[in-house]
Structures are given as structure tokens and as C-alpha cells.
Amino acid sequence: ASKEKRDREVEVSSVTQETIGSLRVVKAFGREDFQQKQFHRESAESVRAGIKAARLEAKYVRSVDVISALATCGVVWLGVREVFGGKLTPGDLYVFIHYVRGFHGPLREVAKQSVRMARGRVGLERILEIMRMEAGTPDSPSARPAPPLRGTIEFDDVTFGYRPDQPVLHHVTFKVEPGEVVALVGHTGAGKSSAMSLIPRLYEPTAGRVLIDGEDIRDYRLDTLREQIGMVLQESMLFQTTVLENIRYGRPEAPMEEIMRAARAARVDQFVSRLPDAYNTVVGARGSTLSGGERQRIAIARAMIRNPPILLLDEPTTGLDVENEQLVIEALECLMRGKTTLLISHRLNLIERVHRVLVIDGGRIVESGTPAALRSTGGLYARLCSLAPASDGIDSPSRAVANAGR
């Protein structure tokens, strides 16, 4: 009963947190009544489980009281018989009754403590369950600190699946040279993000190896590997602190001069002057008080302050308007200069500017080459280009992002 009560409390907390975190979606779809009913339903179940646990606890303690009362009655009945039989004096009977009543208090306390122990056991089981969980990517005993990396990335016959029986990548092999900008292109669910997540060891390959500078990344300590990799994701996560601290998060010991330099390069200075306290303005939870483009530029500055040799960009311009997209692209050009970069994007006007394109379909690399060469072959990349709207400007002249890598 205590475990059921704890589980129901977790469900209530989960519904509450989910509703508050998705408040804009709830309001946009007018589902306030639905969420309220769901909360009331989970709350009622929690109350029911709590009442059930309380009744069981009360029955347990009450049972001890009943047993103690019966024991006292039994002692009195037998004692009276013995007194009338001359085998026991009234004083002896009183002493026995006193002993029985004295035994009742500790027994009742044991019953109460056992109830508390049952509650504590439920919490202990949860703690032990968490402690028994294996780390997703533990360091091997022979792992060593990663040296300063040049940035050569190589996938050697890599197979990966979130479940062993359902691989999402099949025998993937490719190599990215230092300073090269490479785009991973394909339909949604083709395996692009899965491949990228193997580089910082967010997951481990099922088979094959991922190498950096010719060394298996599993031979490096995880913390020293990740501190040399910068990431800009589709939805940039900002903390509820100042703009300055969000940028500094990339390298806490960075001096103020470098932070300001990164902010200017990422075009953060173009909007931060409009904020009430400039760089000391506290942004909302997850950066909710800023626009998508502003959040992305802060995320780019945060990656830039690390100055990593390897960059992983996962849909960095998705959901941005034309003006913000251009500002983010300008910031990305500064960020990618001289760094090995893997880029995932569905915006073909951005992909057309890279050094090389790897086309992934069904977890396999089906095409590889420069954007111009792949367009001329009439393969999957050419078909994706033909489906792109004219506003993407695939053939429009623009400064190449690829130049940033040189």
C-alpha cells in the first residue's frame, strides 16, 4: 500500500510538471478542462491510495491493541481461577496484570515503527533502483585523458540501435578531415541525429568504431572528450539565469574579454542592448523570454567560448524567420572557422554551402560528394533539392559557409 501511495504521488507530480511545462500548448488548444480533469483523476487516485495505506496502518496498530486486550483478559480470567483455587494471591495476580499492561506499550510502539519502516522501505527501494542503474557510457578502466584534438572524425563500419534487435544505422563508414564542413542529409528518421550522437558518446555503437584523430573515442575519458566538442542543437536550452552566465556556461573560467568577443561574433550584442539589464538580464525558464533566434545566438556564443576543434550542429536554423536565420548563419560562419563541423539541416540553402554532403537513407550512407556533384547525379539529394521551395534559394549566389572552414 505504501508503494502504491508513493507511485500515485509521483503520477500527480508528473502530470503537474507536464502541464506547467506545456502551458502554452494547453492554452493554444483550449485543453484546460482536459488537463484539470486529468489532474483531478490522478489526485483522486492518490487520495484513494493514501486512504488505503492509512487504513492498513490503522488496522495493524488496532490489531496490536486487540491482541493486548485479549491477553489481559486471558491473564485476568486464569488469574482469578487460580486465586479462587488458592494457588495464587491477589497481589501476584495484580503483578501479572501490570506486566501484561507494561508489555502493551512497547508492542504498540513496535507496530507504529514497523509502519514507518514500511514507508521508508519504499523510498529505499527507489533509491537503490536509481543507484543500480548503469551509466549509459561509462569510462573503461584503461581510459586516458584526451589530448588536444585535431578534429579528424572517422566512422569505421558502425552499426547502432537503441534496441539491439532494431538497428537504426547499418555499417556506416565515412571520414571527415580537420576543418572540413560536412552535412548529413536525409529524410526524417534516416539516422542523422543518431550518427551525430555517437561522437560525444551519448550512446555507444552496437558494432564498429568511432575514431577521432585515429583513436577509438572509447579509449578517452568521457569528460576530456566532451570538453573538446561544441554542440548547437535545434532547441537551445538556456538556464534561468543571466545572459552572461548562460554564455559563460560553455567555459566557466573564461575571462570577460573572451565572453564579450564571443557575444559580438555570435551577434548577441545586436539584441542584448534592448534588454532591461543588458547582459545581466535574467532570462525565463529555458530562455522563454527570448525569441528563437536570440536563444540560438546565445547558444552559439556558448559553444564559441569553448573554442572546440569539433562542432556538431543539429538543425541550428529550424523555425527561424528569414532575418534571424541570416543572423544565425553569420554567427555560425564565425563559429565554424577552422573547425571540423558536422551539420544536420533540412534547409537546403544552408546545406548547399558546405564542403561535402553525406546522404543517409534507412541508416545507410547512399551518396557522398559535393553539393554540386550530387545534384548532377539525379539521386536522392537531387530529388530533395527538387522538392525544396524556391524560397530556399538553393541556386542563389551567397557566400559559402565552406569558406569558414578554410
Secondary structure, DSSP 8 states (H G I E B T S, - for coil): -HHHHHHHHHHHHHHHHHHHHTHHHHHHTT-HHHHHHHHHHHHHHHHHHHHHHHHHHHHHHHHHHHHHHHHHHHHHHHHHHHHHTTSS-HHHHHHHHHHHHHHHHHHHHHHHHHHHHHHHHHHHHHHHHHHHS--SS---TT-B--------EEEEEEEE-SBTTB-SEEEEEEEE-TT-EEEEE-STTSSHHHHHHTTTTSS--SEEEEEETTEEGGGB-HHHHHTTEEEE-SS----SSBHHHHHHTT-TT--HHHHHHHHHHTTTHHHHTTSTTGGG-B--GGGTTS-HHHHHHHHHHHHHTT--SEEEEESTTTT--HHHHHHHHHHHHHHHTTSEEEEE-S-HHHHTTSSEEEEEETTEEEEEE-HHHHHHHTSHHHHHHHHS-GGG-TTS----GGGGG-
